[in-house]
Amino acid sequence: MQKIKYYSTNLKAGKVSFSEALLKGIAPDKGLYMPDRIPQLNKDELASLKDKPYNEIAFLVLNKFLSEEISQDELSALVKDAYDFEVPLEHVYDRKYVMRLDQGPTASFKDFAARMMGLLMHYYLKKERRKLLILTATSGDTGSAIANAFYDLDNIEVVVLFPEAEVTDRQRKQMTTLEKNIQIIALDGKFDDCQALVKKAFADNELDYLNLSSANSINVGRLLPQSVFYIYAWARLAGISQNESVIFSVPSGNFGDLMGGLIAKRSGIPVKKFVVSTNENDEFPVYLNSGIYKTIVPSRNCLSSAMNVGHPSNMARLFALYNGIMDEKGVVHKAPDIDKIRNDIYSVSVDDSITKSTIAEAYYKHHLLLEPHGSVGWAGLMEYLKDNPGDNNKEQLCVSLETAHPAKFPEQIREILSIDPVLPTSLTGLDQKKEHFITMNNNFGDFKLFLKKNYR
């Protein structure tokens, strides 16, 4: 079969290999890389997944994309190294579950992609005897996951920008208590401003000598690993022999997580519906209802801070998957097949008051402890089931994603439930560590000067 190549969503750059897409981060025409085909899991492969551990499922899926570029033995070793933690599927009621993606080294779902991407980058860079400077923007958990995944790698430097007023203390400290090859910048602005500075740096020819790349969800190296946990959840919970379908609820900000799910669906698992649950940054649910896409500037500040995104970068990939074209600024050049999108996706916006009440209701009714992002996902699922009574039954399998550990949001949990969430091992002792970061105004000239002064 022909080797998978990666094209730009702006369609003005040539196709590249996975390793090129991974190390470039963003295409020369400012588009995002997408695989030109999504390999299929056949019936026998799907049937074999039922009792496989997570790392073996990850190997099977990723090998479909990477078999032409990396040996099976080397990929298997990398996958085992990346996924050495549990992926709990917590039963809530009937056949409704929460998938806890919060057991990794930074207690966030971002660990799944960051660890695999970091190991793959390190693998290719060592082979090519190259170095990279990673620029990434974070609205919360991405920065800590990337910083930890790339910490102390000898051929990679990392610069992370975060909105100074919009992350929790623990989210910040997971980034700022590292040093060595990790530099953290607190920006006087919003997440979208951080993301815009990163994109401008990539587009600036005067910075080409720095060998820049990205570890945000704009990088295809984040996209592919995030397809695995959807396949894992279906394999663990569904009646595979009956090809049972599943409904996933995905709390969504920059839409990288959702794109992983859509790739999983295209690879062959029977997903009945994706519930895309946003906070008050409701540009996507508004688009599904109206057919008109409008960015939100500035993005709205909500309790689910990692989802405070007024224009998700991965919207360009979603449009591409449904035969549309959107550029990096959110301008639609060709409308996608919106009927197909609506067939696959239901979307709802959840405000802060519902986020809080859902945390309380889930805990007191089901003894289910959620943080704000997971609460948005669970609230979205409950809204979908209310709006679609045909799916609101005991037999329908539903999985809502919990994307961060509740202990990362102790102030909100204390305020709503009057309890302190138990600290996972990954967060123990964090509050006593010394922080190291700099602050910066929202000005590209200042950011560019910083990069030129500090990196060669």
Secondary structure, DSSP 8 states (H G I E B T S, - for coil): -----EEETTS-S--B-HHHHHHH-S-TTS--EEESS-----HHHHHTTTT--HHHHHHHHHHHHHTTTS-HHHHHHHHHHH--S---EEEEETTEEEEE---STTSBTHHHHHHHHHHHHHHHHHHHT--EEEEEE-SSHHHHHHHHHHTT-TTEEEEEEEETTSS-HHHHHHHHT--TTEEEEEEES-HHHHHHHHHHHHH-GGGGGG-EEE-STTSHHHHTGGGHHHHHHHHHHS-GGGT--EEEEEE-SSSHHHHHHHHHHHHT--EEEEEEEE-S--HHHHHHHHS-----SS----SSGGG--SS-TTHHHHHHHTT-EE-TTS-EEE---HHHHHHHEEEEE--HHHHHHHHHHHHHHH-----HHHHHHHHHHHHHHHH-GGG-SSS-EEEEEE-B-GGG-HHHHHHHHS------GGGTTGGGS----EEEES-HHHHHHHHHHH--
